[in-house]
């Protein structure tokens, strides 16, 4: 999690702790810490990677 600041360099894609859905490293990624980039304020190392969630409540598809 970052606190976004104008003009800050968060390093994407070379500075990342993430991996692709294929479990391979992100192309061009070096590591999470890269010199001259702003570091994360908070890191969840084992993130569930939730990207969206929809709750459907209706009788048409009740199951």
C-alpha positions as CSV (number, residue, x, y, z in Angstrom):
1,X,0.0,0.0,0.0
2,X,1.4,3.4,-0.9
3,X,0.5,6.9,0.0
4,X,0.5,8.4,-3.5
5,X,2.5,11.6,-3.9
6,X,2.8,13.6,-7.0
7,X,6.1,13.0,-8.8
8,X,7.0,9.9,-6.7
9,X,8.6,6.9,-8.4
10,X,7.1,3.7,-7.1
11,X,9.2,1.7,-9.5
12,X,6.6,-0.4,-11.4
13,X,7.4,-2.7,-13.1
14,X,11.0,-3.1,-11.9
15,X,10.1,-2.8,-8.2
16,X,7.4,-5.2,-7.2
17,X,6.7,-7.9,-4.7
18,X,4.0,-9.4,-7.0
19,X,4.0,-12.3,-9.4
20,X,2.0,-13.2,-12.5
21,X,-1.0,-15.4,-12.4
22,X,1.3,-18.1,-14.0
23,X,3.4,-18.0,-10.8
24,X,6.3,-16.6,-12.8
25,X,8.0,-13.3,-12.0
26,X,6.8,-10.1,-13.6
27,X,8.9,-9.4,-16.7
28,X,11.6,-6.7,-16.0
29,X,11.0,-7.0,-12.2
30,X,14.2,-6.9,-10.1
31,X,12.8,-7.2,-6.6
32,X,10.6,-5.2,-4.2
33,X,13.4,-2.8,-3.2
34,X,15.0,-0.9,-6.0
35,X,17.3,2.1,-5.4
36,X,15.8,5.5,-6.1
37,X,12.2,4.3,-5.8
38,X,9.7,5.1,-3.1
39,X,9.0,2.1,-0.8
40,X,5.7,0.8,0.3
41,X,4.1,2.1,3.5
42,X,2.6,-1.3,4.2
43,X,3.1,-4.7,2.6
44,X,0.9,-7.9,2.8
45,X,3.4,-10.5,1.7
46,X,0.8,-13.2,1.4
47,X,-1.9,-11.1,-0.3
48,X,-5.1,-12.8,-1.4
49,X,-5.0,-10.6,-4.5
50,X,-8.7,-9.8,-4.6
51,X,-9.3,-7.6,-7.6
52,X,-13.0,-7.3,-7.5
53,X,-16.0,-8.8,-5.8
54,X,-19.7,-8.8,-6.6
55,X,-22.5,-9.8,-4.2
56,X,-25.6,-11.0,-6.0
57,X,-28.8,-11.3,-3.9
58,X,-31.9,-12.3,-5.9
59,X,-34.1,-15.3,-6.2
60,X,-33.4,-15.9,-9.9
61,X,-29.9,-17.4,-9.1
62,X,-30.4,-18.3,-5.5
63,X,-27.7,-20.9,-5.3
